Amino acid sequence: MLENQTSEEKNNENIVQMNNKGRNKKIALIIGILFVLGLIIVPRIWAKFNKKEVICLNNQTQIYEKYKDAVVLVKHTYALQISIKGSEPFQISVDDSSLGEKTISGTGFFVSEDGKIVTNHHVAEPWKYTESKDEDFSDLKDHIASILPDSIDKKDYKTYLESHWNDYYDEEGEGDYSEEEAVAENNAAVANVDSSSVNSEVNDLISDNKTEEKAVTSQITFTNIDDVSIVPKTVEISIALHGSKDDWLQCKVFKIADGDEVDVAVLQLISESLPASVSDIVDLDDAVKDDSSIKPGTNAILIGYPMGLQLANTRKGIKVQVYEGQINKESDGVSVQYNVTSTHGASGSPVFNECGQLIAINYAGYDEAQGYNFGIVAKHAMSLME
């Protein structure tokens, strides 16, 4: 009897423990769900009720004074690099403008405390816009393949190409003596000898030399053109601040918009910190998100570096410029048109409305006819920073 009672009590205790475990699991599950929902919903509610009120600036001068230190001059130097049979890419120094370093200038503006800078894609990767989309550098590849023997060691590619670069032109006949020039030179050296015999001997000598040259050349296996790769690479990206004197801060490419249509990119200072002279960044949270609200006839104010250093340089250092115009056409979802004065170098400039809110990033226009300029609407820069 006592044993049966003890067994029943144990069963009851087990049932209670199982019920408690089940209840605890349910409570834990509910707490987990509430926690996840809290992580999603609470920040949104907080943002809704604690959203910063946009303070509208009164005029172009106030907008300039607030953001002049945040807008920077961008300098990007790049060059073509060569890789052969998968070798480490290298750059060569030869008398050929297509392989020389190229430098472009643009504009950018700080948008974060860790030194991120919004600019154009074509400032961050200029070769994708300056070269033809079908450009495969086939002429340069053919040049390299025609002068580089396949037997050359990888470590000697650079020095060999630099010392033999002009051999390509010699093979095409440039720099060679013509047969007539060779005959004339030999005639001058043996002026007292019968000219007919000289001509005959020289012709025979030229013929023998060419035959020997062809025989030697035919024994050399040159590099296959398919083994030659040419890729544009950044040499240096740097920025100069308003008021600075030839002081350049090193940058890196942080992020680039997908595709070619949205011409926006983000750079970042190598230091990953905002310069002390920059007190106000261009806050993307205050930017105009709804581009359909950008109406023709409303003001557009651009702060940037058109013409690069050519206009920026002053006796007191580099100075940014401000230009005002009007919106001319409604946004198509990607870009908006305005008649603000602009030219090359102003690519990547911030464009503000009359309140000082970012509405676009300047990216295109016509040097030949002012008043037809375009900017990528601000929402694309915002999505790139998310």
Steps between C-alpha positions, in 0.01 A plus 500: 500500500777740600698405191201571271451842663869587457490395134191714438663802663805459278279482193324817607834674552615394153180633347544831681863525384403425140225762515748751642751425224234540232383827655860626521558420133187692404605795714851493349351485148268794572786701649715424192226611262439818698875570503529463121192716445646754740821519299301571185215717624650706783768672286235596245271643767795680659606642163145613425453694823860620531561600140721803462319803376658636182624853559446697181789726406402839365715553191789393281756667726383311810509172310853575379623594848355184653636250248812656343737302725315174433548527121840373378708502184571144381811406302519153346813371325481168316693301242486182294663198656619193314476134600647219291416134557338592831801691632468771762377816324775751425530843346766593246662836427531547124454775246136413432219730614247217518700338783582820688331603824183705465356735762143626519337733752154501649304603807370310802339576835523350849192312620623321814723541804728219385612688190266365232466718191227485235610567142439361150578151380693654210724679752564176691555291183564749217618241247152349483373827356796641306581183307268345243285226647631270224864590575698182559842663450560266205762728339706514818467126551615439143795734556608306811448158344707600195812598693499275809655154446309224670821385671542819708467437875210667682730706717656652188178601319510863611866571421487314168192686378641836603830440319345346186180705468608673180600172333136473397529814288833392354338177383239707320776686317519814712857588579647254243720612212337466163691317230568829320636660821729202559627520143561875529692458824725231358555699180620794708747276684649356179471796266803398292361153420291423191138578595348204319709248697422680827127485434520131426700423816270707722189335360648159567595602855151636576341185361727275710435699817123489457509126436710446813271726707192310386665169581585611855157654556322190379670299774357723779163415650327818613238539770144407411277807488238312705750477787521880524260681733477880536299647787460863613596545865494785749840645581366747756174662610530802725295800609578861587294704746363850453765745621788249484827565317599200291427262790360174365334233717510140375173318426372160398191390310242385753197413287370547146141492372407197291476550124592800286177698530539618861823699488569507876783366717627532856864563587649492850805663652772248584499646851126417530447820696353839418754785471485745789420790266171340392234603751190417291462195280226472237249299701329249272220460755396854409522443123192509279393136474195552279645627172149559361485797738786672312299737280613695192549867576629445854854596597803275460830592667826323411819513707805353329825524307426555129826504299680338797815674622487742209221696670548379857853634553524840668765691692334375818477136406237286331153656498171333415241681285123536518256533207124545495235418241165331467358154448397469133345157479329249727700204626476176304587298810873505431595854403371855505591790267592854603662808347773551761834599344729197502786336312752215540640492853157562649411133462391377843397842631204513740193682369269650766150645499426846641482353852844342482377141462694277262295429188759362255863413422621686190626263231456625143464806283620671184823701497402650165166636621441596862163452662439132421628305797387188683523346844428154642216543750602474866313178581762299309780632719288423807445139393872459433575603859246264659 
